[in-house]
């Protein structure tokens, strides 16, 4: 199951208290102070892991509390540090403050780490406070509490190309043809209920990562349909491929509607490089197809791509154009 949002509570361990202790040695007045320092509490650390693709685990466990540091001991023995908690999350996960919604950190590369809350510092034992005028201090420092925080985790897929279109525009079919991804495909709206990520092998062992985003409808930026829930996933893509069913009654209107939803949702999306593709070219006559190749969409200056996932006609040309743009 694909889960791209979670809210959890994290707490670092408390520092251990410093010890009050004295040596019991011959010829040492009153034994001398010998209290050790408390150990530092464990921290909570997030680490990006390329093998993970969902935040599903956080639906079952919502609290992460690191170990406390041990108190100091006698004979100048320091307490053991608390063990850190390392939480693995998918690449592309944003860590946000649940109270302010502020982005704290972006784990956008494999094995990147972030210390979300630091363990409390251990208190000093009484051996640290001896002075010429107070050679037998009978006090020690308490350990400091570990930091705690409610945070939100928000996953945004990282892909080279994001597929954008209305329901049934052929996105799932395309990604199943050009990659090893196996999305559910059927003849009804919103077949794709979650994003799919596919790795496309291109020529000399090169690859393109393609994200299939669930269908957008008019008003998606307002929360209608599934669009709002998944539009975040195309913010990280390098290129947007706007896919329009070639049998549409007005593909110019479709293009403007899709473009409008993207721009209303995010200024980031409005600035991304976009290509327009007419899909399902096998459904119209060759003569009509020839006419379409020469037509232009007002406001779109790029090349009009036309292909059929069913016959694979135009697929190679599509991948060539995308690869060239990604590597220019």
Beta strands, then each sheet from edge to edge (+ up, - down):
strand 1: 5-11
strand 2: 44-49
strand 3: 63-65
strand 4: 85-90
strand 5: 93-97
strand 6: 103-107
strand 7: 113-117
strand 8: 148-155
strand 9: 161-165
strand 10: 196-202
strand 11: 206-212
strand 12: 239-245
strand 13: 273-279
strand 14: 304-306
sheet 1: 3+ 1+ 8- 5+ 6-
sheet 2: 4+ 2+ 7-
sheet 3: 10+ 11- 9- 12- 13- 14-
end
